[in-house]
Amino acid sequence: MGAAVSVREARKTYPGGVEALAGVSFDLSPGTFAALLGPSGCGKSTLLHLLGALEKPTSGSVAVDGHDLAALSEAARDDYRLRRAATVFQLYNLLPTMTALENVALPLLLDGLPRPEAEARAEKGLAEVGLSARKDAFPYELSGGQMQRVAVARALAPRPALLLADEPTGSLDSRSGAQVLDLVGELVAARGVTVVLATHDAAAAGRASRVLRLLDGRLVDG
């Protein structure tokens, strides 16, 4: 089941008076595939950080499944990031000394799963992204598209309700990028996960069922 998201007049101002978000409001129903579309510096990544409980809004609120993320204790925020919300980054963030299987199993091990169960789930996740044959490969032995598919498998391994994707195709060629977006769409449709994809690419945003256009920290459409 996906997460319900409610953002109300969220503002984020950084030291020096830099306003990254200027009062953004929207709601997402569980299972929505939403895209945050806008140019660099428009506030997309900041909004993802708020949804991922990596930062707190200066004012306003960001709630997931009725829980105000800023009001959570530090332990509850850590638990939220581990179990409820997962992020796929532009530059993969795979650990270079771990194999594909070990990278995917890592969040499960951190959550306390016994190694055999974690590795079995990781193997299943790699099969879902078409990389069973590369489970023992290290990141440097994989192409960019393959690394991003491992990153998707790792993000979805804990079965999160919310998947945040920050320019996940930004470092890929058009073919690999399209494959990753196809994969994300298929997996989240099968699992009912809520997805928020940040991108500057209108074609990538076109994969989403809802497009939220940001400009200068404000929601201008969606």
N, C-alpha and C positions, 0 to 999 in steps of 0.2 A: 504494500500500500504506500502510495506517495505521500509526501508532506503537504500540508496546507500552509501557504506563506501569506503573511499580512505585513506590509510595510506602510507606516503612517508618518508622513512629514519628516522622513529621515534626513537629517543634515549631518555632514561631517566636515569639520574645519580643522585644519592642521596648524601647527605652530607657524607664526608669521602671518596668520589670517588667510591662508589659502583655503578656499571653500571648494571641496571636491564634490560634495552633494548639497543641493540647495532646496531641500524639502520635497523628497520623492515619496509618492504614495502609489501602491498597487496591491492587488490580491491575486494569488494563484491557487487554483483548485488542485487537489491531489491528482497526480498523473499528468499535469500540464508540461509540455515541452516549450519553454519560453526562451527567447533570444533577447539579450541586451545588445542593441545595435547602436554604434556611434564611433566617432573618430577617437584617436588616441587622446587621452587626457579628459575625456568627457565624464568620467566617474564610474565606468563599468567595473573596473577591478576593485575600486573602493566598495561598491555595492556588494560584490561577491564576498569581500572580506567581512562585511557586516553579516551577510547571510551565513557565512561559515564560522561566525563567532570568533574571528581572528582579531576584530576590532569592535569597538562600541560606537554607536552614533553619538555625536555631540549633543543632539536633541532629537526628539521623535522616537519612534520605536520600530523594531524589527522582530516579528514574532513568527515562530514556526510551530505548527500544531498547537497554537494558543499559548505558547511559552515565550515570554519576552526574553530574548537572548541576553540582553544587557543585565538582566536581573539574576541570571544564573550565577552560582558560585563558580570559582575557578575549576573545582573538581567536576562540576556538572557540565561546564563548557568543554573540558577535556573529553568527557564521556560523549557529549554531543558530537564532537568532531570525529571521534573514533567510531561511533556506532550509527549515528543518524545522518550526518552530512559528510560527503566525500568530495574531494576536489581533484580535477584533472588539470594539469598545468601545461603551458605552452612548451616548456623544455623538459617534460617528462618526469624529472625528479626521481629517477630510478637510482637505487644505490649501486654504484659501479662494481663493488666486490661481491655482489649477490647475483645468482642466476635469475632468469625470468620467474621460475617457480618460487624461489626464495623471496623475491620482491613481492609477488602476489600474496604469498602466505604471511608476510610480515605483519600486516594489521591484525590478522586473525590470531597470531601468536601473542601480539601485544594485548589482545583482548582476553587472553587466558585459555584459548583453545589448545588441546593437546596437539603436539606436532603431527601425528598421523592424520588427525581430522583436518588440521589446517592445510596440510599438503594435499590431501584429497580434494578439498574444496578449491584450492589453488589450481590443481590440475584440471578440474571441471571448468574453472573460469578461463584458463588458457585455451581449452577446447572450444569454448563459446566464441572466442575471438580468433579462432583458426590458427593457434600457435602451439598446439600440442607437440609438434616435432621440434620446437625450439625451446622447450621448457628448461633445458640445461645450458642454454646459451647465456653469456654475460651481455650486458647492454652494449658494449663496444662491438659485439659480434652481430648486432641487429641493425636493420635499417631504421630510419626515422619513423616510418609508418609502423613498423613492428614494435618499436619502443613505445609509441603512443598507444598501440593496442594493448601492450602489457600494462601500461599505466591505467587504461580503462578497466582492465580485468582486476587490477589491484584496488581501484576505487570502488568497484562493485562487489568485491569479495565479502565485505562485512554486511552486505545487503542493506545499504543505506536507503532512507526514504527520500533523500534530497541529493542530487548530483550537481555539483557546480563545475563548470568547464570554462577556464580562462584562456581564450584564444587557442584552443587545443589543436588547430590546424595551421597556426601561424608560422610554424617552422617546417611545414611539409609542402611537397609539390602538390599540384591540383589533384592528381589521381589519388595519391595517398590520403590527402585531406578528405576527399569525397568518400573514400573507403571507411575512414574513421567515423565520419558523420553518419554514414549508412549504418555502421555497427552500433553506434550510440543509439540511434533511433530504433533499431531492431531490439536491442537489449532492454531499453527502458520501456518500450511498448509491451514487451513480454512480462516485465516485472511491475509495471505501473509506477515507476519511480518519477518523481517530479524533477525536471531538469531546468537549470538556468545556464544558458550558454552565452558568454560574453564574446563578441566578435565585431570587427569593423567591416566584415565581408557580407554584403547584402545577399549573396548566393548562399552562404552558410546559414545566415539568419532565415532564409527561405525554407529551410528544413523544419523550422519550428512551427508549432500551431499558434503561437502568439509572439508578436514582435513588439518589444518595448524600446522606443528610440530615445536615446539620451543625447543631450547637447548641453555643454557647459554646466554639468551637474544637475540638469533638470530633465524631467520626463516630458518630451514634447509630443509623443504619440504612443498609443498602446493602452 
